[in-house]
């Protein structure tokens, strides 16, 4: 039976109780109320005497906290926490980042099933590891690691708010990444075949990808106000790195732009269908899939099936050595093959590394314009 004791130099009662190994423990109750101190002492001894789970320990702590403060510890089940976390993230992040967070939370809760309604403190590192493993069975290792990183971030917030004692996702290791297929540049013959098979919008996006070397998302969200046709330049800020780009427009691209129908609104997108996809989802996965289907249509890659058996959405997608991003490699190759220096080629397509950017800030637009003029006309 627990007992109370008071030090001569303290106004607080000290609880005396027995640990499971027989040791006599003494802990200050931090209260001068004898009745409350008795309740605390008995609760501690009961918790020490039994083998309890982390969740049970949290409930004991919550009861003790309620005795002292008159209010319980903040509690949250797994689903409620992620709903609250997403509400906050919607205000703190951009649309595409929030979409990734929301997709991760939705998939994780679906993986947990009924357990998503249990207390957040019941979540274990085994749960996170099993979810990671389920992702690696059907997705790439890099995608699984990104999902794990997002869960770590979410549970980090839970720990900071006192909802959990430990961020269990931190104990789960990322999966080892395998060396993937090396990407390559398109040949001019391949590009001509793709352009001939593409509809008008995809034809324009391919040409922009080739003659500017920019990413699919940046191209799909371009509007007419990004074009300075007095100076024949494309001006925009990249979505991935936030880098301000000024790219002289190559002559073949200018000819295509001149034939496009422009409206009165400068905010009108150059490629309305693609723009709508990104606006709705914040992602370019659908557009990447459309481009793959175009390549499959002309026999450059094997067609994908969406059945649940074999290659399809339920398993890892087969990697291809060519994709829309390879237009970026193609632009670089064309520039270098024409004798353009590495520095100018990197400045033209935009480089991701801040170190490279600092080294090449002296390159002027005129040098980039000369580089653009070296690129071949694949529309001939």
C-alpha positions as CSV (number, residue, x, y, z in Angstrom):
1,X,0.0,0.0,0.0
2,X,1.4,3.4,-0.9
3,X,2.1,5.9,1.8
4,X,2.9,9.5,2.2
5,X,5.8,11.3,3.7
6,X,6.8,14.9,4.0
7,X,10.3,16.3,4.0
8,X,11.2,18.8,6.7
9,X,12.1,21.5,4.2
10,X,9.2,20.9,1.8
11,X,5.5,21.8,1.9
12,X,4.6,19.1,-0.7
13,X,3.7,15.5,0.1
14,X,6.0,12.7,-1.1
15,X,4.5,9.4,-2.3
16,X,6.2,6.2,-1.2
17,X,5.4,3.1,-3.2
18,X,7.0,-0.2,-4.3
19,X,8.4,-0.8,-7.8
20,X,8.0,-4.2,-9.6
21,X,11.6,-5.2,-8.7
22,X,10.9,-4.6,-5.0
23,X,12.6,-1.2,-4.7
24,X,11.0,1.5,-2.6
25,X,10.4,4.6,-4.6
26,X,9.8,8.1,-3.5
27,X,8.3,10.8,-5.7
28,X,7.1,14.3,-4.9
29,X,3.4,14.8,-5.6
30,X,3.9,18.6,-5.9
31,X,0.7,19.1,-3.9
32,X,-0.1,20.2,-0.3
33,X,-3.5,18.5,-0.5
34,X,-3.2,15.2,1.4
35,X,-6.3,13.6,-0.2
36,X,-5.0,14.4,-3.7
37,X,-1.5,13.2,-2.7
38,X,-3.0,9.8,-1.6
39,X,-4.8,9.4,-4.9
40,X,-1.6,10.2,-6.8
41,X,0.5,7.7,-4.7
42,X,-2.0,4.9,-5.2
43,X,-2.2,5.6,-8.9
44,X,1.6,5.4,-9.2
45,X,1.8,2.2,-7.2
46,X,-0.9,0.6,-9.3
47,X,0.9,1.6,-12.5
48,X,4.2,0.3,-11.2
49,X,2.8,-3.0,-10.0
50,X,1.2,-3.9,-13.3
51,X,2.8,-4.5,-16.7
52,X,1.1,-1.8,-18.8
53,X,1.3,-0.7,-22.4
54,X,2.3,2.7,-23.6
55,X,-1.3,3.6,-24.2
56,X,-2.3,2.5,-20.7
57,X,0.6,4.5,-19.3
58,X,-0.6,7.5,-21.1
59,X,-4.1,7.1,-19.6
60,X,-2.6,6.8,-16.1
61,X,-0.7,10.0,-16.7
62,X,-3.8,11.7,-18.1
63,X,-5.7,10.7,-15.0
64,X,-3.0,12.0,-12.7
65,X,-2.8,15.3,-14.7
66,X,-6.6,15.7,-14.4
67,X,-6.4,15.2,-10.6
68,X,-3.9,18.0,-10.4
69,X,-5.1,20.5,-13.0
70,X,-8.8,19.7,-13.2
71,X,-8.4,19.1,-17.0
72,X,-7.3,16.1,-19.0
73,X,-4.4,15.9,-21.4
74,X,-5.2,16.7,-25.0
75,X,-5.9,13.5,-26.8
76,X,-6.4,12.7,-30.4
77,X,-7.0,9.6,-32.5
78,X,-4.9,9.0,-35.5
79,X,-7.5,10.2,-38.1
80,X,-8.4,13.3,-36.1
81,X,-4.7,14.3,-35.8
82,X,-4.0,13.9,-39.5
83,X,-7.2,15.9,-40.3
84,X,-6.0,18.7,-38.0
85,X,-2.5,18.5,-39.4
86,X,-3.7,18.8,-43.0
87,X,-5.8,21.8,-42.1
88,X,-2.7,23.6,-40.8
89,X,-0.6,22.5,-43.8
90,X,-3.1,23.8,-46.3
91,X,-2.4,27.3,-44.9
92,X,1.4,26.8,-44.6
93,X,2.3,25.2,-48.0
94,X,1.7,25.6,-51.7
95,X,-1.0,23.7,-53.6
96,X,1.3,21.0,-55.0
97,X,3.0,20.3,-51.6
98,X,-0.3,20.2,-49.8
99,X,-1.6,17.7,-52.4
100,X,1.3,15.4,-51.7
101,X,0.7,15.7,-47.9
102,X,-3.0,15.0,-48.4
103,X,-2.4,12.0,-50.6
104,X,0.0,10.5,-48.1
105,X,-2.3,11.0,-45.2
106,X,-5.3,9.5,-47.1
107,X,-3.3,6.5,-48.2
108,X,-1.8,5.9,-44.7
109,X,-5.2,6.1,-43.0
110,X,-6.7,3.7,-45.6
111,X,-3.8,1.3,-44.8
112,X,-4.5,1.4,-41.1
113,X,-8.2,0.7,-41.6
114,X,-10.2,0.6,-38.4
115,X,-7.0,1.3,-36.4
116,X,-7.1,4.9,-37.7
117,X,-9.8,5.5,-35.1
118,X,-7.5,4.5,-32.2
119,X,-5.5,6.9,-30.0
120,X,-2.4,8.4,-31.7
121,X,-0.1,7.1,-29.0
122,X,-1.0,3.6,-30.0
123,X,0.8,4.1,-33.4
124,X,4.0,2.1,-33.5
125,X,7.1,2.0,-35.6
126,X,6.0,-1.4,-36.8
127,X,2.9,0.3,-38.3
128,X,5.0,2.8,-40.2
129,X,7.4,0.1,-41.4
130,X,4.6,-2.1,-42.7
131,X,3.2,0.9,-44.6
132,X,6.6,1.6,-46.0
133,X,7.0,-2.0,-47.1
134,X,3.5,-2.0,-48.7
135,X,4.5,1.0,-50.8
136,X,7.8,-0.6,-52.0
137,X,5.8,-3.5,-53.4
138,X,4.1,-1.3,-55.9
139,X,6.0,1.9,-56.1
140,X,9.6,3.1,-56.5
141,X,11.9,3.3,-53.5
142,X,12.2,7.1,-53.8
143,X,8.4,7.4,-53.6
144,X,8.2,5.2,-50.5
145,X,10.9,7.3,-48.9
146,X,9.1,10.5,-49.7
147,X,6.0,9.1,-48.0
148,X,8.0,8.1,-45.0
149,X,9.5,11.6,-44.8
150,X,6.0,13.2,-44.8
151,X,4.9,10.9,-42.0
152,X,8.0,11.8,-40.0
153,X,7.1,15.5,-40.5
154,X,3.5,15.0,-39.4
155,X,4.4,13.0,-36.3
156,X,7.1,15.5,-35.5
157,X,4.3,18.0,-35.1
158,X,2.4,15.6,-32.9
159,X,5.4,15.2,-30.6
160,X,5.9,19.0,-30.4
161,X,2.3,19.4,-29.4
162,X,2.7,16.8,-26.6
163,X,0.3,14.3,-28.2
164,X,2.9,11.6,-28.4
165,X,6.1,10.9,-26.4
166,X,8.2,9.7,-29.4
167,X,8.1,10.2,-33.1
168,X,8.0,6.5,-34.0
169,X,8.5,7.2,-37.7
170,X,12.0,8.3,-36.9
171,X,12.9,4.7,-36.0
172,X,11.9,3.5,-39.5
173,X,14.8,3.5,-42.0
174,X,14.3,4.6,-45.6
175,X,14.5,1.8,-48.2
176,X,17.7,1.4,-50.1
177,X,17.4,2.9,-53.6
178,X,18.3,0.7,-56.5
179,X,20.1,2.1,-59.5
180,X,17.5,3.0,-62.1
181,X,17.5,3.1,-65.8
182,X,19.7,5.8,-67.2
183,X,17.8,8.5,-69.0
184,X,18.9,9.6,-72.5
185,X,18.2,12.4,-74.9
186,X,15.7,12.0,-77.8
187,X,17.0,11.8,-81.3
188,X,15.8,14.3,-83.8
189,X,14.1,11.5,-85.7
190,X,12.2,10.5,-82.6
191,X,11.1,14.0,-82.0
192,X,9.8,14.5,-85.5
193,X,7.7,11.3,-85.1
194,X,6.3,12.4,-81.8
195,X,5.4,15.9,-83.1
196,X,3.7,14.4,-86.2
197,X,1.6,12.1,-83.9
198,X,0.8,14.7,-81.3
199,X,-2.3,17.0,-81.2
200,X,-1.8,20.7,-81.3
201,X,-1.4,21.3,-77.6
202,X,1.1,18.4,-77.1
203,X,3.0,19.5,-80.1
204,X,3.4,22.9,-78.5
205,X,4.5,21.5,-75.2
206,X,7.1,19.2,-76.9
207,X,8.5,22.2,-78.7
208,X,8.7,24.3,-75.6
209,X,10.3,21.4,-73.8
210,X,12.9,21.0,-76.6
211,X,13.7,24.7,-77.2
212,X,13.6,25.9,-73.6
213,X,14.7,22.8,-71.7
214,X,12.1,23.4,-69.0
215,X,10.2,20.9,-66.8
216,X,6.7,19.6,-67.7
217,X,5.0,21.4,-64.8
218,X,6.5,24.8,-65.6
219,X,5.6,24.4,-69.3
220,X,2.0,23.3,-68.6
221,X,1.4,26.3,-66.4
222,X,2.7,29.0,-68.8
223,X,0.4,31.9,-69.7
224,X,0.7,34.5,-72.4
225,X,2.0,37.0,-69.9
226,X,5.1,34.9,-69.6
227,X,6.0,35.7,-73.2
228,X,7.7,38.9,-74.1
229,X,7.2,38.9,-77.9
230,X,8.8,42.3,-78.3
231,X,12.1,40.9,-77.1
232,X,11.3,37.3,-78.2
233,X,11.9,36.0,-74.6
234,X,10.2,33.6,-72.2
235,X,10.2,35.0,-68.6
236,X,9.0,33.0,-65.6
237,X,9.9,31.7,-62.2
238,X,10.6,27.9,-62.0
239,X,8.3,26.0,-59.7
240,X,10.9,23.6,-58.3
241,X,13.7,26.0,-57.5
242,X,12.1,29.4,-57.6
243,X,14.7,30.5,-60.1
244,X,13.9,33.5,-62.4
245,X,14.4,32.4,-66.0
246,X,14.8,34.6,-69.0
247,X,15.1,32.4,-72.1
248,X,15.5,33.7,-75.7
249,X,13.0,32.0,-77.9
250,X,14.5,29.9,-80.8
251,X,13.2,30.7,-84.3
252,X,11.3,27.4,-84.8
253,X,9.5,28.0,-81.5
254,X,8.7,31.6,-82.4
255,X,7.1,30.4,-85.6
256,X,4.9,28.0,-83.7
257,X,3.9,30.7,-81.2
258,X,2.9,33.0,-84.1
259,X,0.5,30.5,-85.3
260,X,-1.2,30.0,-81.9
261,X,-4.5,31.6,-81.1
262,X,-4.0,34.3,-78.4
263,X,-6.9,35.7,-76.4
264,X,-7.3,39.2,-74.9
265,X,-6.5,38.0,-71.4
266,X,-2.7,37.8,-70.8
267,X,-3.4,35.3,-68.0
268,X,-4.8,32.9,-70.4
269,X,-2.8,29.6,-70.4
270,X,-0.8,28.7,-73.5
271,X,-2.0,25.1,-73.1
272,X,-5.5,25.1,-71.5
273,X,-6.0,21.4,-71.1
274,X,-2.7,20.8,-69.4
275,X,-3.1,23.9,-67.3
276,X,-6.5,22.6,-66.1
277,X,-5.0,19.3,-65.1
278,X,-2.3,20.9,-62.9
279,X,-4.8,23.4,-61.5
280,X,-7.1,20.5,-60.4
281,X,-4.5,18.2,-59.0
282,X,-1.4,20.2,-58.4
283,X,0.6,17.4,-60.0
284,X,1.8,16.4,-63.5
285,X,1.4,12.6,-63.1
286,X,-1.6,12.6,-65.5
287,X,0.3,14.6,-68.1
288,X,3.3,12.3,-67.8
289,X,1.0,9.4,-68.4
290,X,-0.4,11.1,-71.5
291,X,3.0,11.7,-72.9
292,X,3.9,8.1,-72.2
293,X,0.8,7.0,-74.1
294,X,1.9,9.2,-77.0
295,X,5.3,7.5,-77.1
296,X,3.6,4.1,-76.9
297,X,1.3,5.0,-79.8
298,X,4.3,5.5,-82.1
299,X,6.1,2.4,-80.8
300,X,8.9,4.1,-78.8
301,X,7.9,2.4,-75.5
302,X,5.8,-0.6,-74.6
303,X,2.1,0.2,-73.9
304,X,1.0,0.1,-70.3
305,X,-2.0,-1.9,-69.1
306,X,-4.2,-0.8,-66.2
307,X,-5.3,-4.3,-65.2
308,X,-4.6,-5.5,-61.6
309,X,-2.5,-8.3,-62.8
310,X,0.8,-7.9,-64.7
311,X,2.1,-4.4,-65.3
312,X,-0.3,-1.8,-64.2
313,X,-1.3,0.6,-61.5
314,X,-1.2,-2.0,-58.7
315,X,2.5,-2.7,-59.2
316,X,5.6,-0.8,-59.9
317,X,5.6,0.9,-63.2
318,X,8.3,-0.2,-65.7
319,X,10.8,2.6,-66.0
320,X,11.6,4.0,-69.4
321,X,14.8,5.5,-70.6
322,X,12.8,8.3,-72.3
323,X,10.2,10.6,-70.8
324,X,9.2,14.3,-71.1
325,X,12.0,15.2,-68.8
326,X,14.4,13.9,-71.4
327,X,13.6,16.9,-73.5
328,X,15.7,18.8,-71.0
329,X,18.6,16.4,-71.7
330,X,18.0,16.8,-75.4
331,X,18.1,20.6,-75.2
332,X,21.4,20.4,-73.4
333,X,22.9,17.9,-75.9
334,X,21.8,20.1,-78.9
335,X,23.4,23.1,-77.4
336,X,26.7,21.4,-76.6
337,X,26.8,19.6,-79.9
338,X,26.6,23.1,-81.5
339,X,29.6,24.2,-79.6
340,X,27.9,26.1,-76.9
341,X,29.9,26.1,-73.6
342,X,28.8,24.2,-70.6
343,X,28.3,27.4,-68.7
344,X,25.9,28.9,-71.3
345,X,24.0,25.6,-71.7
346,X,23.5,25.3,-68.0
347,X,22.3,28.9,-67.8
348,X,20.0,28.3,-70.7
349,X,18.1,25.4,-69.2
350,X,18.4,26.6,-65.6
351,X,20.5,24.8,-63.1
352,X,19.3,23.4,-59.7
353,X,22.5,23.9,-57.8
354,X,23.0,27.3,-56.0
355,X,26.7,26.8,-56.3
356,X,26.5,26.5,-60.1
357,X,24.2,29.5,-60.3
358,X,26.7,31.7,-58.4
359,X,29.5,30.7,-60.8
360,X,27.5,31.5,-64.0
361,X,25.6,34.7,-63.0
362,X,27.8,36.8,-65.4
363,X,26.3,35.2,-68.6
364,X,24.3,37.8,-70.5
365,X,21.1,37.4,-72.5
366,X,22.9,37.9,-75.8
367,X,25.0,34.8,-75.2
368,X,21.8,32.9,-74.5
369,X,20.2,34.3,-77.7
370,X,23.2,33.1,-79.8
371,X,22.8,29.7,-78.1
372,X,19.1,29.5,-79.0
373,X,20.0,30.3,-82.6
374,X,22.2,27.2,-82.8
375,X,19.3,24.8,-82.2
376,X,18.0,23.0,-85.3
377,X,14.5,23.4,-86.8
378,X,12.8,20.0,-86.4
379,X,9.6,21.4,-88.0
380,X,11.3,21.4,-91.4
